[in-house]
Structures are given as structure tokens and as C-alpha cells.
Amino acid sequence: MNEPIQIYDYYIPSEQERNRTLRNTYWLLAVSMLPTVLGAYLGVVTGLSQALSGGLGLILFLAGVFGFIFAIERTKNSSTGVYVLLAFTFFMGIMLSRMIAMVLGFKNGAELVMTAFGGTAGVFFLMASLATVIKRDLSGMGKWLMVGAIVLMVGSIINIFVGSSVGMMVISVLAIGIFSAYMLYDLKRVIDGGETNYISATLALYLDIINVFQSLLALLGIFGGERE
């Protein structure tokens, strides 16, 4: 009853395999937060975050993200993929350190960071709960979410050079909505058997979480930051 089923060329993972993928994804996702925190901490205390602004920081970020994603996908079927993923999360921590350092510059900065962390955790647990109870196939969401993510990325790059607070606010609100929906979509894929590689599943969810956290932090900094 728990054996995988193959109908013609379409492979349907067994319930046992789907549960194992989901369990391994959750474990690796939890572990991936440790290098992220370490990278963010080092970026803040060493002042490296100050060097990550402007065009150079953008080029480094884009090159690092796409380079790591390519490497993770190439190694996802071996244990090497786990180490590459953890190296990527350390890199993302360093990239996040600039925004974290800016928020920590507020009198209530530490509180804002913890609020963003708690809010992100709340969104994740809500999406995880919805993914387990929704029976409808959500695969059709993928193409619309991809379009939204591309539009967000282009808008974010433009706003780096424009430096508009209103632009950042709009982008942040949209990013929270889009990547919250992406969490639901990515979790549902694992639960339904559409994704059977836990490294790829972890990468997708990690990117969703980081984008929601960063956007929440930006909004909290804009609306709740208290100057010294």
C-alpha cells in the first residue's frame, strides 16, 4: 500500500517517501538557520555589512545567489549538496547583515529584529498548517508566483539606485504576500509528492523565509524605528 506507483511515465511517490522528504526538509531547514545567524553576526560585528551597499554589493549578491543555486542543484543528489546549501545560507546571512545592522542602529533595533523573526516564524507555521489541510492542487500557482517574483526582483534592483522609501515599502508588502504564497506552494509540492528531493525543497523554502523576513524587517524599520 505504501509502495511507489508508476503510471506510464508519471512517478507517484508513496506516502512514506513523501513523509520522509517533508521530515528531512524540516530538519535541514532548521539547521540552515544556524549558518545564517552566524553569517549575519559576523557581517555586523566586523563591519563587512558596510561594504555590501551600492552596485558592488548588488553584483556580489546576484553572482553569489545564482552561483550557489546552480551548485546546489548540481549536487542535490549527494551529501555534498547539504554542505553547499549550508555554505549558501552562511553567505545569505552575510548579505542580510547590512539591513540588520541598519535596523540595529535604531534605539529599539533588537526588538524589531526579533519581531521580524517572530512574524516570519508565524507566517511559516500558518502556511505549513494550510498546506496540510488544503486538498486542492496548487501547482497552477507556480507560473503566477514566478512572474511576481521576477517583477519584484526587477523593482528591487531599480529601487536600489532610486533609493525611494515608498518604493521599498511597496516592494516589501508585495514580497511578503508573494513569498508567503510561495511557502504554501512549495510545502504543498512536498506533501503532494511533486518534490521528492529534500535539498531542493529546503532551498525553495529557505528563500521564501529569507524574503519574508527581510521584507518584514524593512517595514518595521520604516514604520517602527526609533531614533536615538
N, C-alpha and C positions, 0 to 999 in steps of 0.2 A: 504493500500500500504506500510505503514511503519511497519506493524506487522511482528514479527519474523516468519521465515519459518522453519518447521522441516520436512526433507525428510528422512524417515526411522529413523535411529538413529543419523543422522547428523543434528546438530542445526546450522542454519544460522541466525546470529543476524540481526535485522533491521538496516536500515541506521541511524535512530535516536539513537539507542543503541550504534552503532559504534562511532558516533559523540560525544556522551556523554562520552564514555570511553576515547576517544582521548582528549577531553577538560579537563576532570578530571586528566588525566595523565600529561598534560602540567602544570596545576596548582600545582599539588603535586610535580612535578619535580622542578618547580621554588622555592617552599617553602623549598624543601630539600637542596637547596644550602645554606640556612641561617645557619643551624647547622654545615654544612661542613666548612663554613668560620669561625664560632665560634670555632670549634674544632681545626682547623689549627692555628688560632690566639693563642689560649691557649697553644697549643703544642710548638709554637715558643717562646712566651714570658716567659713561665715557665721553659723552658729548657728541658721539657719532651721529646722533639724530640731526644735529645742526647742518651736517654736510649732505643731508638727503633731500634738500629743497631744490626747486628750480628744474631746469632742463636735465642736468646731470643725474639728479635723483630719479626723475621720470624714466630716463633711458635705462638706468641701472635696475629700476623696479620692473619695467616691462621685459627686459632681457632676462632677468632672474626668474620671473614668473613663468614665462613661456619656455625657457630652458629647462627649468625644473619639471614642469608639467610634461614636457616631451620625454625627459629622462624617467619619470615615474611610470609613464605609460609603457615605455620600453622594458622596464624591469618589474612590472607589476605581477608577473607570474613566478617570481622568485623572492627569496627573503631579502635580496638586495633592494627590492622596491620599498620595503619598510624603512630601511636606513636612508634611502633617497628622500622619501616622504618626510621623515623626521628632520633631515637637513633643510628641506624646504620650509617646514614650519619654524625652524630657527631663523631662517632668512626673513620670513614674513614677520616674525617678532621684531627683528631689527628695523624693517620697513615701517612697522606700526609705531616704533619708538618716537618718531618725530611728532606725531599727533598726540601721543600720550604725554610727551614732555611739554607740549604747548598747554594741554589741559591741566597738567600738574602745576603749571605756573599760576593758576587761579588759587585763591585762598581756600576754596573748597574742592580743589582738583582731585584729591584722593577719593573723596566721596563721589564725585562724578564718574571716575573710572570704575569704581565698584558698582555704581548704579547701572552703568552701561553693561558691565559684566552680568549683573543680575538680570537685567532686561533681556539680554541675549539668551541667557540660560532659560528664561521663561518662554521666549519665543520658540526655542528648540523643543522644549518639553511639550508645548502646545501642539507644534507640528508633528512631533513623534506620536502623540496621542491621537491626533486626527488621522494620521497615516494608518493606524491600526484599526480604526473603525469605519473609514470610508471604503466602501466596496467598489465604487466606480473606478473604471480605468482612467488614469490621469495622463496617459502617455501623450495625448494630444496637446498638453500644456507645453511640452518641451520646445516646440518651434517658436511659440509666442514669448516664452521666457528668454530664449536665446536672443530674439530681436530686441527685447527690452534691455538685456544685459549689454548688448553691443551699443545701443543708443546711450546707455548710462556711461559706458567707458569713453565714448567719444565726447560726451558732455563733460565728464570729469577732466579729461585732458585739456579741453578748451578752457575750463574754469580755472585750471592751474595757472594759466597765463593771464586770464582776465582778473582773477582774484576777487570774485564777487561773493559776498556773504549770502546774498539772496540766492544766487546760483547754487552755492554749497548747500543751503537749506533745502531747496527743491530737489537737488540730486540725492541728498541724504534720505529724504522722505520716500522718494521713489525707490531707492535702493533697499530700504527696509521692507517695503512691500514686495518687491520683485524677489529678493533673496530669501524672504520668509516663505514665499510660494515655492521657490526652488528647493528649500528644505523639505517641504511636503512632497514635492515631485521626486526628489532623489531618494527619500526614505521609502516612498511607495514603490519605487522601482525595485529596491532590495526586497521588500516584503512580497511583492508580486513575482519575483524571480527574473525581472528584467536586467538586473545587475547581480552577477554572481562572484565578482572579484572584490574582496573586501578592501583592497588597497585603492582601487578606483573609486569605490563607494565612499571611503574615508576622505579622499582628496576632494570629491564633489561637496560633501557635507562640510568639510573644513573651510572651503572657500565661501560657502554660504554663511557660515557662522562668522568668519572674519569680516565679511562685508556688512553684515547686520551690526556687529559690534562697533566697527569703525564709523558707521553712519549714525548709530545711536550716540556715540561719543562726540561726534561733530555737532549734533543737535543740542546735546546737553551743554557743550562748550559755548554754543551761540546763545542759548536761552538761559542757562543756569550758572554760567561762570561768574564768580565774584572776584573783582579786582582787589588786590592788596590795598 
